[in-house]
């Protein structure tokens, strides 16, 4: 799903393509057609049993959606009707099995009691709009359950009977906290998003770089350093906040 989305963005940007690129994408789409319903280890590659992770299903939807758009918008060859039907099937299943109506939030996997920071990406990839109540509920639930001393965990490893199959705790994730900034801005909580963004900027080292995780108790960056994932999150969050600021700046007569 992520690869197909990246190549879709390249098409939107007008980057020249080769015939072999579409052949590769057709192969990826064919794999998705036959395996989207399989359980997997999720974005975080957990060591526990394979499950139907909601983020994984959403990214399968992304792959099929970009396949449909490749035909409809860019004139590439493919069975758009069949892909469209699979896209709808995935969407329906995720909304039925991956959403906890009692709590008003999507869950880490089907039937899970736990949450996952990756759920914050549901509106960013276009699965649902930012103003959908299910999106707003998910953002607020993730913030409530996974925020630790101002920064976000990937997920709670103690939920659902030790979902990742590993002992011990881990530090908060920088990229996930930037996802929360982006999500808060997306649902209209711009002031809260900016405050969190500013707090994240304070984590940068002397040359302005960020690591993978932040150890709140030790007040230090830990994990892979520098971490590209963290910096991509920073850029996306900054873009979101800049867009939120633009109307106010126009009202105040600034550019």
C-alpha positions as CSV (number, residue, x, y, z in Angstrom):
1,X,0.0,0.0,0.0
2,X,2.7,2.5,0.9
3,X,4.7,1.7,-2.3
4,X,1.6,2.1,-4.5
5,X,0.7,5.4,-2.7
6,X,4.2,6.7,-3.3
7,X,4.1,5.9,-7.0
8,X,0.6,7.5,-7.1
9,X,2.0,10.7,-5.6
10,X,4.8,10.6,-8.2
11,X,2.2,10.5,-11.0
12,X,0.3,13.4,-9.4
13,X,3.5,15.4,-9.3
14,X,4.1,14.7,-13.0
15,X,7.2,12.7,-12.5
16,X,8.0,10.8,-15.7
17,X,7.4,7.1,-15.6
18,X,8.4,4.0,-17.5
19,X,6.3,1.1,-18.7
20,X,8.0,-1.2,-16.3
21,X,6.8,0.9,-13.4
22,X,3.2,0.0,-14.1
23,X,4.2,-3.7,-14.5
24,X,5.6,-3.6,-11.0
25,X,2.5,-1.9,-9.7
26,X,0.3,-4.5,-11.3
27,X,2.2,-7.2,-9.6
28,X,1.8,-5.5,-6.2
29,X,-1.9,-5.0,-6.9
30,X,-2.3,-8.7,-7.8
31,X,-0.7,-9.7,-4.5
32,X,-3.1,-7.4,-2.6
33,X,-6.1,-8.9,-4.4
34,X,-5.2,-12.4,-3.2
35,X,-3.7,-11.6,0.3
36,X,-5.4,-8.5,1.8
37,X,-7.6,-10.7,3.9
38,X,-4.6,-12.5,5.5
39,X,-3.6,-11.8,9.1
40,X,-0.1,-10.3,9.4
41,X,2.4,-8.8,11.9
42,X,1.4,-5.2,11.4
43,X,3.3,-2.1,10.8
44,X,5.4,-2.6,13.9
45,X,6.2,-6.3,13.0
46,X,5.1,-7.6,16.4
47,X,6.4,-11.0,17.5
48,X,3.0,-12.2,18.7
49,X,0.5,-14.2,16.7
50,X,-0.5,-12.8,13.3
51,X,-3.7,-10.7,13.5
52,X,-5.9,-8.6,11.4
53,X,-4.3,-5.3,12.1
54,X,-6.5,-2.3,11.2
55,X,-3.6,-0.3,9.8
56,X,-2.6,-3.1,7.5
57,X,-6.1,-3.4,6.1
58,X,-6.3,0.3,5.6
59,X,-3.1,0.2,3.6
60,X,-4.5,-2.6,1.5
61,X,-7.4,-0.3,0.8
62,X,-4.9,2.4,-0.1
63,X,-3.2,0.1,-2.6
64,X,-6.5,-0.7,-4.3
65,X,-7.7,2.9,-4.2
66,X,-4.5,4.1,-6.0
67,X,-4.9,1.3,-8.5
68,X,-8.4,2.5,-9.3
69,X,-7.2,6.1,-9.6
70,X,-4.4,5.0,-11.9
71,X,-7.0,3.8,-14.4
72,X,-9.7,6.5,-13.8
73,X,-7.4,9.5,-13.6
74,X,-4.3,8.6,-15.5
75,X,-5.6,6.2,-18.2
76,X,-3.5,3.2,-17.2
77,X,-4.7,-0.3,-18.2
78,X,-6.4,-2.4,-15.6
79,X,-9.7,-4.0,-14.4
80,X,-10.9,-0.9,-12.5
81,X,-14.4,-2.4,-11.8
82,X,-12.9,-5.4,-10.0
83,X,-10.4,-3.3,-8.1
84,X,-13.2,-0.9,-7.1
85,X,-15.2,-3.8,-5.7
86,X,-12.3,-5.1,-3.7
87,X,-11.6,-1.5,-2.4
88,X,-15.2,-1.3,-1.2
89,X,-15.0,-4.8,0.4
90,X,-12.0,-3.8,2.4
91,X,-13.5,-0.5,3.5
92,X,-16.7,-2.2,4.6
93,X,-14.9,-4.9,6.6
94,X,-12.6,-2.4,8.4
95,X,-15.5,-0.2,9.4
96,X,-17.5,-3.3,10.6
97,X,-14.7,-5.3,12.3
98,X,-12.1,-2.7,13.1
99,X,-14.3,-0.1,14.8
100,X,-15.5,-0.3,18.4
101,X,-18.8,1.6,18.4
102,X,-19.0,1.5,22.2
103,X,-15.8,3.4,22.6
104,X,-16.1,5.4,19.4
105,X,-12.7,4.4,18.1
106,X,-10.9,2.1,15.7
107,X,-8.8,-0.5,17.4
108,X,-5.3,-2.0,16.9
109,X,-6.7,-5.1,15.3
110,X,-10.1,-6.8,14.8
111,X,-11.6,-7.4,18.3
112,X,-8.8,-5.7,20.1
113,X,-9.1,-3.7,23.3
114,X,-5.9,-1.9,22.5
115,X,-5.1,1.1,20.3
116,X,-2.3,1.9,17.9
117,X,-0.7,5.2,16.9
118,X,-0.9,4.1,13.3
119,X,-4.7,4.6,13.5
120,X,-4.0,8.3,13.3
121,X,-3.0,7.8,9.7
122,X,-6.5,6.7,8.6
123,X,-7.6,10.2,7.4
124,X,-4.2,11.1,6.1
125,X,-4.4,8.3,3.5
126,X,-8.0,9.2,2.6
127,X,-9.7,6.2,4.1
128,X,-12.1,8.5,5.9
129,X,-12.4,12.3,6.0
130,X,-11.0,14.3,8.9
131,X,-14.4,15.4,10.1
132,X,-15.8,11.9,10.3
133,X,-16.9,11.2,13.9
134,X,-15.1,7.9,13.8
135,X,-11.8,9.7,13.0
136,X,-12.3,12.3,15.7
137,X,-13.1,9.6,18.2
138,X,-10.1,7.6,17.2
139,X,-7.7,10.6,17.5
140,X,-9.1,11.5,20.9
141,X,-8.9,7.9,22.1
142,X,-5.3,7.4,21.0
143,X,-4.3,10.7,22.6
144,X,-6.0,9.6,25.9
145,X,-4.7,6.1,26.0
146,X,-1.2,6.3,24.5
147,X,0.1,9.7,25.6
148,X,2.9,9.4,28.3
149,X,4.2,12.6,29.8
150,X,3.4,14.5,26.7
151,X,4.7,12.0,24.1
152,X,3.0,9.1,22.3
153,X,3.6,5.4,22.5
154,X,3.3,3.2,19.4
155,X,0.8,1.0,21.3
156,X,0.4,-0.4,24.8
157,X,2.3,-3.7,24.8
158,X,0.3,-4.9,27.8
159,X,-3.0,-4.7,26.0
160,X,-4.7,-7.8,24.7
161,X,-2.5,-10.1,26.7
162,X,0.9,-8.8,25.6
163,X,0.2,-8.3,21.9
164,X,3.9,-8.2,20.8
165,X,5.0,-11.2,22.6
166,X,7.9,-9.4,24.3
167,X,8.7,-8.5,27.9
168,X,9.5,-5.0,29.1
169,X,8.5,-1.5,28.2
170,X,9.7,0.9,25.5
171,X,10.1,4.6,25.1
172,X,7.7,7.0,23.4
173,X,8.0,7.3,19.6
174,X,8.9,10.6,18.1
175,X,7.2,9.9,14.7
176,X,4.0,8.8,16.3
177,X,3.9,12.0,18.4
178,X,4.2,14.0,15.2
179,X,1.4,11.9,13.8
180,X,-0.7,13.1,16.7
181,X,0.3,16.7,15.9
182,X,-0.9,16.2,12.3
183,X,-4.1,14.5,13.5
184,X,-5.0,17.2,16.1
185,X,-4.5,19.8,13.4
186,X,-6.7,17.8,11.0
187,X,-9.6,17.6,13.4
188,X,-9.4,21.3,14.2
189,X,-7.4,21.3,17.4
190,X,-4.8,23.7,16.0
191,X,-3.7,25.3,19.3
192,X,-3.2,22.0,21.0
193,X,-1.4,20.7,17.9
194,X,1.0,23.6,17.8
195,X,1.8,23.3,21.5
196,X,2.7,19.6,21.0
197,X,4.8,20.5,17.9
198,X,6.8,23.1,19.8
199,X,7.5,20.6,22.6
200,X,8.7,18.1,20.0
201,X,11.1,20.6,18.5
202,X,12.8,21.0,21.9
203,X,13.9,17.3,21.6
204,X,16.3,18.1,18.7
205,X,20.0,17.7,19.4
206,X,22.7,20.3,18.8
207,X,22.6,19.9,15.0
208,X,18.8,19.8,14.8
209,X,18.3,16.0,14.4
210,X,15.8,13.6,16.0
211,X,16.1,10.0,17.0
212,X,13.5,7.2,16.9
213,X,12.3,7.4,20.5
214,X,12.4,9.7,23.5
215,X,13.0,8.4,27.0
216,X,10.8,10.6,29.1
217,X,12.2,9.5,32.5
218,X,15.8,9.9,31.3
219,X,15.0,13.1,29.2
220,X,17.1,11.9,26.3
221,X,16.7,10.7,22.8
222,X,17.2,6.9,22.2
223,X,17.0,4.4,19.4
224,X,18.0,4.8,15.8
225,X,19.6,8.3,15.3
226,X,18.9,10.1,13.1
227,X,15.6,8.6,12.2
228,X,14.1,9.5,8.9
229,X,10.6,8.5,10.0
230,X,10.7,11.2,12.7
231,X,11.8,13.9,10.3
232,X,9.1,12.9,7.8
233,X,6.6,13.2,10.6
234,X,8.0,16.7,11.4
235,X,7.6,17.9,7.8
236,X,4.0,16.6,7.5
237,X,3.0,18.1,10.9
238,X,4.6,21.5,10.0
239,X,2.8,21.4,6.7
240,X,-0.5,20.8,8.5
241,X,0.1,23.7,10.9
242,X,1.2,26.0,8.2
243,X,-2.1,25.3,6.3
244,X,-4.1,25.9,9.5
245,X,-2.3,29.3,10.0
246,X,-2.9,30.5,6.4
247,X,-6.5,31.6,6.9
248,X,-5.6,33.5,10.1
249,X,-2.7,35.2,8.4
250,X,-4.9,36.3,5.5
251,X,-7.4,37.7,7.9
252,X,-4.6,39.7,9.6
253,X,-3.3,40.9,6.3
254,X,0.0,39.0,6.4
255,X,1.5,36.6,3.8
